[in-house]
Amino acid sequence: LANKRQERSWHRRARGPSVMKGLAAARGFPRRGQRLHSGIPATVPILLAYAAASASAAPSQHVNRGHLRSFAETGAAFACPPLAGSLMNRMQTLLRSDARCKAPRKALAPLLAPMRGVRTFHTMSVDQEATESMAVDGMMDEPSKQYAGEILCNRALNMKRIKAIGFDMDYTLAQYIPETFEILAHRGAMEKLVKHMGYPKEILNLPDYNPTSYQRGLIIDKARGNIIKMDRHMYCKIAFHGTTPLAKGERSNLYASLNQKDYSAGKFANIDTLFSLPDAFMFAHLVTFVDENRETYEQLQSKSYEQIYKDVRKAVDLCHRDGVIKDRVAEDPGKYIQSEPGIIQMLKRYKSSGRKVFLLTNSLWDYTNVVMNHINGNSKLEDRNLDWLDLFDLVIVGACKPSFLEDEYLSLFRIHPNDGGRLSNMDNALFDPPEVSLASGKVFQGGNYQHLHYLLGPTLVAGEQLIYVGDHMFSDVIRGKRSLGWRTALVVPELESEVDVVLHESVRRKRVMDVRELRDELDEWVDKLSMLLVSCEDDENCAVGPRRDQIDTELLKAQNELDQIKTAFSGELREYHEKFHPIWGQVFKAGYQNSRFAQQVQTYSCLYTSKVSNLGLVSPEMNFRTQEDLMPHDRLEDTPIRRIIRARAKDIVQSLGDVGADSG
């Protein structure tokens, strides 16, 4: 809806005199903040005037299609008797007579129907034909927008101060193909649940893995068999018990009284990495299966939800250890690992810049050698070699993060790549000079953060001079930041599609915000009426007294309208989020608040981007600068309470005076 800023924007962006003429049609209507007949916001005629002006614009003037389409698709209009006069007639005349306006005529026609009805809130949408017609008529001529590999900054970072940069491997340097890689974990784990953990073979008939069913940032409630999504305030916005959605009341009963400490008490598991998505899928379907068949199978009667989760984790870990997954990848890496050009050049550029470059991964040597050879262009068994080691100054495998970042007593071992990966002790790792330890080889297994800092050299100031790039929110980012003060960069593959949808659905998002603002306008009107009544409760001589019944009636109508628009807003917001994911919505949002995952990204990752090769799009000397942080008081003019208080200061006295004059 139109506030002063939007009005100025329309004046500025629209080309040609048509918009000015249309706005002139609204002359004589009350100003913003005042009310029309029956409590209708005074901004409505401004919107309709803008629509009429847009409809009358010549094609050569190229009215900003975002504004016209946003208004037409908002589908929010009040039937108001005062608007049924000259303005509506002007719009109808323009739409009937101007042959140049075929598209606006189709887009705006649905908005005219409710003008003839009674005082009701309506929601409408533009049909596909209208949208296509607008495109044909050249009114959707803005260039397409998409994510271009930007590296986004939460905390300012001058790379000139960085002396060492480290990389995780799985889902960082190596992005896996979900449809092939993750399904190995799912199928292998389901078979192990049957063969080794006593589950009935009928679970093998459960749905096969769908990599789009869940998303990072969700939380598994192991004790209750639920999967939930929370906003940054730890409020549960979406919850499923197994594969069954929970209603809002059920969610509130379960989670409204929990605090942050409860969620870290061992009863919950965070989906911090894409590796965990098969776990969530299996857990949800097994919970539903056990609920439905507990009495049918004796072996399920003692299975608690927490035990089911433990069984799933054990089965998946076995798949990673016994070769079910990694042996298949070694046979044909290209089938399971995405191609990502630019990684090798990026690593070479950082190393040639004089920085220490290291690899720190939980994967063991044999598998690391396979994956890094594939990234270096040597996928076939006969072509594999150790040339990729030249990309790094130090390689640590089998790191057991996050323990690597916390436990200073973990032992370090040397790996001998040319001797079948043989291990040898490194008892003097923290006593021999780093150059002596590295002279015999730079590949190690295990150890802890002290070994890493020591081997990177005595001039390194661990923390501010070291940045680590990974994909695991807890093991790579949170623990490195909290425990060691490392600078961090998070790889979020979902970011690309997330940003693309945000840009593609900008008109729909504008519609959501418009309906939200209309809700705030009605909130303001309800509060104003309530204030009139409350201010005269104990004053028999109050000027409002003679019209109290009328105000009560108007307040009831306004509250009904507010309920309707709240429902409409919830629907609009839900449709917008479904464009990202049909169940869980945006990864970075929960409702219109940041999600818990987004809050963690903002708090703990200095940088974040969709893939590690994006770091090669800028110089190793790049100075990453963050945007200004804004709190509600920094955007005071946009806050609903600001409008309410300002309107109260100007209008309440005037309203009381008008009522007093009428009663006199």
LUMRO-465613 format. One record per residue (C-alpha): residue in one letter; y, x, z. Coordinates in steps of 0.02 Angstrom, whole numbers. Example, Ala and Ser with C-alpha at 12.3 -4.5 7.8 and 13.67 -1.06 7.14 Angstrom:
<pts>
residuo | v | u | w
a | -225 | 615 | 390;
s | -53 | 684 | 357;
</pts>
This chain:
<pts>
residuo | v | u | w
l | 0 | 0 | 0;
a | 178 | 52 | -33;
n | 272 | 142 | 101;
k | 435 | 234 | 66;
r | 346 | 391 | 12;
q | 234 | 299 | -111;
e | 384 | 204 | -179;
r | 472 | 367 | -216;
s | 312 | 433 | -293;
w | 302 | 285 | -411;
h | 483 | 308 | -462;
r | 451 | 491 | -493;
r | 285 | 482 | -583;
a | 303 | 330 | -694;
r | 381 | 369 | -863;
g | 505 | 252 | -943;
p | 611 | 112 | -875;
s | 472 | -17 | -858;
v | 428 | 22 | -678;
m | 611 | 12 | -629;
k | 623 | -158 | -709;
g | 467 | -216 | -620;
l | 529 | -156 | -451;
a | 690 | -250 | -483;
a | 586 | -407 | -489;
a | 552 | -384 | -305;
r | 736 | -383 | -261;
g | 774 | -508 | -127;
f | 607 | -491 | -41;
p | 608 | -427 | 139;
r | 604 | -242 | 170;
r | 448 | -148 | 222;
g | 402 | -190 | 402;
q | 467 | -368 | 389;
r | 353 | -515 | 356;
l | 343 | -645 | 221;
h | 281 | -823 | 240;
s | 131 | -837 | 358;
g | 138 | -655 | 410;
i | 107 | -576 | 239;
p | 159 | -391 | 231;
a | 318 | -367 | 133;
t | 237 | -224 | 34;
v | 129 | -345 | -66;
p | 267 | -398 | -188;
i | 311 | -216 | -216;
l | 132 | -184 | -271;
l | 131 | -336 | -383;
a | 298 | -287 | -458;
y | 228 | -114 | -494;
a | 76 | -192 | -576;
a | 187 | -304 | -682;
a | 293 | -155 | -732;
s | 139 | -53 | -776;
a | 74 | -197 | -881;
s | 235 | -201 | -981;
a | 242 | -15 | -1016;
a | 223 | 42 | -1195;
p | 73 | 153 | -1236;
s | 192 | 293 | -1280;
q | 253 | 296 | -1101;
h | 79 | 337 | -1031;
v | 94 | 252 | -863;
n | 4 | 356 | -734;
r | -171 | 285 | -750;
g | -219 | 336 | -574;
h | -91 | 219 | -497;
l | -130 | 73 | -610;
r | -317 | 91 | -594;
s | -305 | 119 | -406;
f | -205 | -40 | -384;
a | -315 | -143 | -498;
e | -475 | -81 | -418;
t | -412 | -101 | -241;
g | -443 | -286 | -262;
a | -341 | -331 | -108;
a | -215 | -471 | -126;
f | -148 | -613 | -22;
a | -120 | -788 | -86;
c | 58 | -818 | -32;
p | 165 | -967 | -87;
p | 328 | -868 | -105;
l | 242 | -754 | -230;
a | 187 | -897 | -340;
g | 358 | -907 | -421;
s | 453 | -795 | -538;
l | 355 | -636 | -506;
m | 187 | -714 | -545;
n | 259 | -801 | -698;
r | 333 | -638 | -758;
m | 164 | -552 | -740;
q | 73 | -692 | -830;
t | 200 | -691 | -970;
l | 186 | -505 | -993;
l | -3 | -510 | -991;
r | -11 | -653 | -1116;
s | 122 | -598 | -1238;
d | 116 | -410 | -1248;
a | -21 | -361 | -1369;
r | -2 | -180 | -1320;
c | -70 | -212 | -1147;
k | -249 | -263 | -1178;
a | -319 | -147 | -1046;
p | -195 | -190 | -907;
r | -218 | -374 | -948;
k | -404 | -360 | -914;
a | -380 | -251 | -762;
l | -248 | -360 | -678;
a | -309 | -533 | -725;
p | -426 | -545 | -573;
l | -275 | -518 | -461;
l | -188 | -675 | -521;
a | -323 | -799 | -474;
p | -303 | -791 | -285;
m | -115 | -817 | -304;
r | -149 | -1000 | -340;
g | -260 | -1028 | -189;
v | -234 | -1050 | -5;
r | -187 | -912 | 115;
t | -344 | -805 | 111;
f | -390 | -622 | 98;
h | -491 | -583 | -59;
t | -586 | -432 | -120;
m | -612 | -406 | -305;
s | -659 | -266 | -423;
v | -619 | -221 | -602;
d | -764 | -253 | -718;
q | -841 | -116 | -824;
e | -764 | -187 | -982;
a | -590 | -165 | -912;
t | -625 | 13 | -861;
e | -695 | 56 | -1032;
s | -548 | -28 | -1117;
m | -426 | 74 | -1013;
a | -515 | 231 | -1068;
v | -510 | 177 | -1251;
d | -324 | 140 | -1240;
g | -292 | 318 | -1181;
m | -244 | 272 | -1005;
m | -374 | 388 | -927;
d | -311 | 547 | -1005;
e | -312 | 660 | -852;
p | -421 | 814 | -875;
s | -590 | 812 | -788;
k | -596 | 903 | -622;
q | -740 | 994 | -543;
y | -780 | 1128 | -417;
a | -749 | 1298 | -495;
g | -833 | 1413 | -369;
e | -688 | 1425 | -247;
i | -712 | 1525 | -87;
l | -636 | 1418 | 50;
c | -557 | 1494 | 204;
n | -558 | 1431 | 383;
r | -496 | 1590 | 465;
a | -384 | 1716 | 376;
l | -484 | 1867 | 320;
n | -414 | 2024 | 241;
m | -562 | 2109 | 157;
k | -470 | 2276 | 161;
r | -513 | 2282 | 346;
i | -699 | 2252 | 317;
k | -806 | 2409 | 318;
a | -979 | 2328 | 309;
i | -1042 | 2172 | 223;
g | -1216 | 2102 | 251;
f | -1320 | 1970 | 163;
d | -1463 | 1857 | 208;
m | -1592 | 1835 | 71;
d | -1674 | 1663 | 76;
y | -1556 | 1526 | 18;
t | -1416 | 1655 | 9;
l | -1456 | 1790 | -119;
a | -1606 | 1686 | -174;
q | -1573 | 1501 | -202;
y | -1737 | 1406 | -214;
i | -1776 | 1259 | -327;
p | -1809 | 1111 | -210;
e | -1924 | 1017 | -330;
t | -2045 | 1164 | -337;
f | -2017 | 1273 | -184;
e | -1994 | 1145 | -46;
i | -2137 | 1038 | -107;
l | -2253 | 1187 | -74;
a | -2207 | 1178 | 110;
h | -2230 | 990 | 116;
r | -2399 | 982 | 32;
g | -2466 | 1135 | 121;
a | -2410 | 1072 | 291;
m | -2484 | 898 | 264;
e | -2653 | 975 | 223;
k | -2646 | 1084 | 379;
l | -2605 | 931 | 486;
v | -2769 | 854 | 426;
k | -2879 | 1009 | 429;
h | -2818 | 1093 | 588;
m | -2724 | 968 | 696;
g | -2830 | 811 | 694;
y | -2724 | 694 | 589;
p | -2817 | 565 | 483;
k | -2836 | 607 | 299;
e | -2742 | 447 | 257;
i | -2577 | 536 | 290;
l | -2607 | 627 | 125;
n | -2570 | 461 | 41;
l | -2394 | 456 | 114;
p | -2249 | 477 | -11;
d | -2235 | 648 | -90;
y | -2086 | 753 | -43;
n | -1916 | 696 | -107;
p | -1785 | 835 | -88;
t | -1641 | 709 | -93;
s | -1699 | 603 | 54;
y | -1610 | 704 | 189;
q | -1465 | 824 | 201;
r | -1408 | 970 | 304;
g | -1315 | 932 | 464;
l | -1428 | 792 | 525;
i | -1511 | 799 | 696;
i | -1692 | 761 | 738;
d | -1716 | 669 | 903;
k | -1889 | 736 | 945;
a | -1916 | 625 | 1097;
r | -1871 | 459 | 1014;
g | -1934 | 491 | 838;
n | -1760 | 470 | 763;
i | -1653 | 560 | 636;
i | -1466 | 540 | 663;
k | -1299 | 589 | 590;
m | -1150 | 620 | 703;
d | -965 | 645 | 680;
r | -867 | 788 | 758;
h | -848 | 691 | 920;
m | -1038 | 682 | 939;
y | -1035 | 496 | 901;
c | -1191 | 435 | 813;
k | -1140 | 352 | 648;
i | -1310 | 331 | 564;
a | -1484 | 330 | 640;
f | -1661 | 302 | 578;
h | -1818 | 282 | 680;
g | -1944 | 360 | 564;
t | -1899 | 280 | 399;
t | -1823 | 122 | 477;
p | -1634 | 109 | 498;
l | -1566 | 68 | 670;
a | -1429 | -62 | 691;
k | -1264 | -15 | 770;
g | -1310 | -95 | 936;
e | -1473 | 3 | 945;
r | -1382 | 164 | 905;
s | -1254 | 132 | 1040;
n | -1385 | 93 | 1171;
l | -1475 | 256 | 1135;
y | -1333 | 380 | 1106;
a | -1165 | 313 | 1166;
s | -1186 | 387 | 1340;
l | -1248 | 559 | 1285;
n | -1136 | 712 | 1288;
q | -1140 | 881 | 1204;
k | -1248 | 957 | 1340;
d | -1380 | 823 | 1312;
y | -1395 | 872 | 1129;
s | -1431 | 1052 | 1173;
a | -1564 | 1014 | 1303;
g | -1714 | 1050 | 1192;
k | -1749 | 869 | 1145;
f | -1653 | 883 | 981;
a | -1675 | 993 | 828;
n | -1534 | 1030 | 706;
i | -1562 | 1031 | 519;
d | -1461 | 1191 | 500;
t | -1537 | 1254 | 339;
l | -1614 | 1186 | 180;
f | -1780 | 1257 | 241;
s | -1783 | 1115 | 369;
l | -1771 | 970 | 246;
p | -1962 | 959 | 219;
d | -1981 | 955 | 409;
a | -1867 | 804 | 422;
f | -1957 | 715 | 279;
m | -2129 | 741 | 356;
f | -2073 | 698 | 532;
a | -1993 | 533 | 478;
h | -2143 | 473 | 378;
l | -2268 | 528 | 511;
v | -2170 | 434 | 646;
t | -2180 | 275 | 542;
f | -2365 | 305 | 504;
v | -2408 | 333 | 688;
d | -2308 | 180 | 742;
e | -2403 | 71 | 619;
n | -2576 | 147 | 647;
r | -2582 | 208 | 826;
e | -2715 | 81 | 874;
t | -2815 | 111 | 715;
y | -2845 | 298 | 740;
e | -2898 | 360 | 909;
q | -2830 | 534 | 879;
l | -2655 | 463 | 861;
q | -2650 | 369 | 1025;
s | -2599 | 521 | 1124;
k | -2472 | 584 | 997;
s | -2295 | 574 | 1062;
y | -2149 | 592 | 943;
e | -2111 | 762 | 1016;
q | -2290 | 817 | 985;
i | -2278 | 757 | 806;
y | -2125 | 866 | 780;
k | -2213 | 1017 | 858;
d | -2362 | 989 | 743;
v | -2249 | 980 | 590;
r | -2160 | 1141 | 636;
k | -2324 | 1230 | 670;
a | -2397 | 1173 | 504;
v | -2243 | 1230 | 406;
d | -2240 | 1399 | 494;
l | -2424 | 1423 | 451;
c | -2383 | 1391 | 268;
h | -2251 | 1527 | 272;
r | -2368 | 1650 | 357;
d | -2535 | 1623 | 271;
g | -2475 | 1635 | 91;
v | -2477 | 1451 | 43;
i | -2293 | 1467 | -3;
k | -2255 | 1650 | -30;
d | -2410 | 1692 | -131;
r | -2364 | 1556 | -255;
v | -2187 | 1623 | -268;
a | -2252 | 1800 | -296;
e | -2358 | 1738 | -442;
d | -2210 | 1662 | -535;
p | -2041 | 1690 | -450;
g | -1944 | 1608 | -591;
k | -2030 | 1442 | -558;
y | -1965 | 1434 | -380;
i | -1802 | 1536 | -377;
q | -1645 | 1479 | -466;
s | -1563 | 1596 | -589;
e | -1393 | 1651 | -524;
p | -1302 | 1775 | -637;
g | -1173 | 1885 | -556;
i | -1263 | 1933 | -395;
i | -1306 | 2110 | -448;
q | -1132 | 2148 | -511;
m | -1057 | 2076 | -352;
l | -1167 | 2188 | -243;
k | -1126 | 2341 | -348;
r | -941 | 2305 | -338;
y | -944 | 2294 | -148;
k | -1042 | 2455 | -134;
s | -931 | 2549 | -254;
s | -780 | 2493 | -153;
g | -837 | 2609 | -14;
r | -907 | 2476 | 103;
k | -1078 | 2483 | 183;
v | -1187 | 2346 | 107;
f | -1342 | 2290 | 202;
l | -1481 | 2161 | 186;
l | -1536 | 2073 | 345;
t | -1675 | 1945 | 321;
n | -1814 | 1864 | 420;
s | -1935 | 1881 | 274;
l | -2061 | 2023 | 283;
w | -2063 | 2172 | 166;
d | -2192 | 2114 | 37;
y | -2104 | 1951 | 3;
t | -1930 | 2029 | 9;
n | -1983 | 2155 | -123;
v | -2044 | 2015 | -237;
v | -1886 | 1911 | -221;
m | -1763 | 2055 | -237;
n | -1855 | 2120 | -391;
h | -1838 | 1949 | -468;
i | -1651 | 1945 | -431;
n | -1638 | 2119 | -508;
g | -1723 | 2058 | -667;
n | -1901 | 2118 | -635;
s | -2004 | 1961 | -608;
k | -2169 | 2017 | -681;
l | -2289 | 2109 | -568;
e | -2302 | 2258 | -684;
d | -2113 | 2278 | -692;
r | -2078 | 2277 | -506;
n | -2005 | 2434 | -430;
l | -1889 | 2493 | -292;
d | -1731 | 2509 | -396;
w | -1653 | 2360 | -306;
l | -1642 | 2465 | -148;
d | -1499 | 2559 | -229;
l | -1393 | 2403 | -205;
f | -1397 | 2425 | -16;
d | -1358 | 2559 | 112;
l | -1475 | 2479 | 238;
v | -1616 | 2350 | 229;
i | -1689 | 2264 | 382;
v | -1832 | 2140 | 355;
g | -1930 | 2037 | 481;
a | -1770 | 2025 | 584;
c | -1822 | 1871 | 685;
k | -1646 | 1798 | 688;
p | -1571 | 1731 | 798;
s | -1663 | 1843 | 924;
f | -1604 | 1994 | 825;
l | -1425 | 1947 | 872;
e | -1461 | 1920 | 1057;
d | -1608 | 2021 | 1122;
e | -1561 | 2205 | 1141;
y | -1740 | 2252 | 1188;
l | -1822 | 2214 | 1020;
s | -1901 | 2368 | 943;
l | -1860 | 2440 | 772;
f | -1991 | 2504 | 650;
r | -1975 | 2604 | 491;
i | -2056 | 2538 | 332;
h | -2124 | 2660 | 204;
p | -2111 | 2567 | 37;
n | -2201 | 2704 | -60;
d | -2346 | 2701 | 62;
g | -2398 | 2520 | 47;
g | -2265 | 2459 | 168;
r | -2336 | 2558 | 313;
l | -2243 | 2543 | 479;
s | -2196 | 2685 | 595;
n | -2109 | 2687 | 763;
m | -1923 | 2720 | 781;
d | -1915 | 2762 | 965;
n | -1764 | 2874 | 939;
a | -1670 | 2750 | 830;
l | -1521 | 2745 | 949;
f | -1522 | 2931 | 988;
d | -1539 | 3022 | 823;
p | -1379 | 3028 | 718;
p | -1377 | 2885 | 591;
e | -1382 | 3006 | 445;
v | -1542 | 3083 | 514;
s | -1627 | 2914 | 532;
l | -1574 | 2859 | 358;
a | -1624 | 3024 | 276;
s | -1807 | 2974 | 290;
g | -1780 | 2800 | 220;
k | -1665 | 2650 | 237;
v | -1792 | 2509 | 252;
f | -1833 | 2445 | 427;
q | -1918 | 2299 | 512;
g | -1868 | 2207 | 671;
g | -1746 | 2287 | 791;
n | -1586 | 2210 | 856;
y | -1399 | 2209 | 827;
q | -1377 | 2376 | 918;
h | -1487 | 2464 | 790;
l | -1389 | 2384 | 648;
h | -1220 | 2435 | 717;
y | -1279 | 2612 | 754;
l | -1356 | 2641 | 582;
l | -1201 | 2577 | 493;
g | -1105 | 2724 | 566;
p | -998 | 2773 | 714;
t | -833 | 2727 | 631;
l | -881 | 2543 | 617;
v | -797 | 2429 | 742;
a | -930 | 2294 | 755;
g | -855 | 2122 | 745;
e | -689 | 2124 | 653;
q | -747 | 2255 | 527;
l | -915 | 2174 | 485;
i | -946 | 2014 | 388;
y | -1114 | 1931 | 367;
v | -1154 | 1807 | 229;
g | -1293 | 1681 | 261;
d | -1348 | 1501 | 244;
h | -1417 | 1458 | 416;
m | -1283 | 1377 | 523;
f | -1355 | 1435 | 689;
s | -1452 | 1595 | 653;
d | -1330 | 1669 | 527;
v | -1160 | 1600 | 574;
i | -1145 | 1525 | 748;
r | -1246 | 1657 | 838;
g | -1163 | 1801 | 745;
k | -992 | 1733 | 782;
r | -1022 | 1684 | 965;
s | -1126 | 1831 | 1021;
l | -1056 | 1975 | 919;
g | -888 | 1921 | 851;
w | -942 | 1952 | 672;
r | -839 | 1883 | 531;
t | -947 | 1757 | 439;
a | -968 | 1674 | 270;
l | -1078 | 1522 | 247;
v | -1166 | 1479 | 84;
v | -1169 | 1290 | 62;
p | -1252 | 1243 | -105;
e | -1213 | 1060 | -71;
l | -1027 | 1099 | -79;
e | -1024 | 1098 | -269;
s | -1087 | 920 | -290;
e | -988 | 863 | -138;
v | -823 | 923 | -211;
d | -865 | 858 | -385;
v | -895 | 683 | -317;
v | -735 | 690 | -215;
l | -636 | 734 | -370;
h | -726 | 611 | -482;
e | -707 | 469 | -357;
s | -524 | 503 | -317;
v | -474 | 328 | -373;
r | -607 | 248 | -263;
r | -551 | 355 | -117;
k | -371 | 300 | -147;
r | -432 | 121 | -140;
v | -516 | 153 | 27;
m | -357 | 227 | 97;
d | -255 | 80 | 30;
v | -367 | -46 | 117;
r | -361 | 59 | 274;
e | -171 | 56 | 268;
l | -172 | -132 | 245;
r | -283 | -143 | 399;
d | -154 | -40 | 494;
e | -15 | -156 | 433;
l | -109 | -307 | 499;
d | -144 | -215 | 661;
e | 42 | -189 | 678;
w | 77 | -375 | 648;
v | -55 | -430 | 775;
d | 14 | -309 | 902;
k | 191 | -372 | 871;
l | 141 | -552 | 898;
s | 43 | -506 | 1053;
m | 193 | -412 | 1119;
l | 302 | -566 | 1099;
l | 181 | -669 | 1201;
v | 152 | -539 | 1336;
s | 337 | -505 | 1358;
c | 367 | -687 | 1406;
e | 214 | -720 | 1513;
d | 309 | -718 | 1678;
d | 478 | -775 | 1613;
e | 501 | -963 | 1608;
n | 669 | -943 | 1522;
c | 602 | -831 | 1384;
a | 668 | -880 | 1213;
v | 492 | -875 | 1141;
g | 433 | -1012 | 1257;
p | 470 | -1164 | 1147;
r | 376 | -1085 | 1000;
r | 231 | -1011 | 1096;
d | 104 | -1128 | 1016;
q | 163 | -1078 | 842;
i | 150 | -894 | 886;
d | -24 | -922 | 958;
t | -76 | -1006 | 796;
e | -2 | -866 | 691;
l | -87 | -735 | 801;
l | -255 | -819 | 777;
k | -230 | -820 | 588;
a | -178 | -639 | 588;
q | -329 | -590 | 692;
n | -444 | -681 | 571;
e | -364 | -589 | 426;
l | -383 | -426 | 520;
d | -569 | -460 | 546;
q | -588 | -494 | 360;
i | -500 | -336 | 308;
k | -600 | -232 | 433;
t | -757 | -298 | 350;
a | -683 | -259 | 180;
f | -635 | -83 | 237;
s | -810 | -50 | 303;
g | -882 | -106 | 137;
e | -763 | 0 | 35;
l | -796 | 153 | 143;
r | -984 | 125 | 133;
e | -978 | 112 | -57;
y | -876 | 271 | -66;
h | -999 | 368 | 42;
e | -1146 | 301 | -58;
k | -1078 | 395 | -208;
f | -1125 | 554 | -115;
h | -1290 | 497 | -40;
p | -1358 | 318 | -34;
i | -1401 | 333 | 152;
w | -1316 | 481 | 235;
g | -1154 | 488 | 135;
q | -1048 | 645 | 128;
v | -1117 | 803 | 205;
f | -945 | 846 | 274;
k | -894 | 672 | 331;
a | -957 | 536 | 447;
g | -852 | 383 | 412;
y | -678 | 455 | 386;
q | -700 | 585 | 523;
n | -771 | 758 | 493;
s | -958 | 765 | 522;
r | -1031 | 875 | 658;
f | -1088 | 993 | 521;
a | -911 | 1002 | 450;
q | -844 | 1039 | 624;
q | -966 | 1184 | 641;
v | -918 | 1251 | 470;
q | -734 | 1242 | 517;
t | -760 | 1323 | 687;
y | -883 | 1462 | 651;
s | -876 | 1512 | 467;
c | -725 | 1615 | 416;
l | -767 | 1579 | 233;
y | -881 | 1457 | 146;
t | -931 | 1432 | -34;
s | -1069 | 1355 | -139;
k | -1161 | 1515 | -190;
v | -1153 | 1697 | -147;
s | -1108 | 1754 | -324;
n | -940 | 1668 | -303;
l | -889 | 1820 | -200;
g | -893 | 1915 | -364;
l | -756 | 1806 | -436;
v | -626 | 1899 | -332;
s | -591 | 2079 | -288;
p | -677 | 2162 | -139;
e | -499 | 2188 | -75;
m | -459 | 2002 | -76;
n | -349 | 1937 | 63;
f | -415 | 1763 | 103;
r | -282 | 1651 | 180;
t | -313 | 1488 | 267;
q | -216 | 1328 | 247;
e | -105 | 1258 | 383;
d | -197 | 1165 | 521;
l | -129 | 991 | 546;
m | -144 | 880 | 698;
p | -92 | 697 | 704;
h | 80 | 741 | 775;
d | 106 | 858 | 626;
r | 88 | 705 | 513;
l | 188 | 589 | 622;
e | 257 | 483 | 481;
d | 80 | 442 | 423;
t | 14 | 385 | 591;
p | -4 | 197 | 621;
i | 66 | 210 | 798;
r | 226 | 286 | 729;
r | 253 | 135 | 617;
i | 215 | 15 | 759;
i | 337 | 97 | 880;
r | 472 | 113 | 750;
a | 452 | -69 | 698;
r | 452 | -119 | 882;
a | 617 | -31 | 910;
k | 702 | -117 | 764;
d | 618 | -285 | 750;
i | 570 | -350 | 923;
v | 749 | -377 | 979;
q | 793 | -456 | 813;
s | 640 | -570 | 822;
l | 685 | -629 | 997;
g | 862 | -659 | 941;
d | 806 | -762 | 792;
v | 693 | -867 | 902;
g | 834 | -894 | 1026;
a | 952 | -947 | 887;
d | 824 | -1072 | 821;
s | 796 | -1147 | 993;
g | 983 | -1162 | 1020;
</pts>
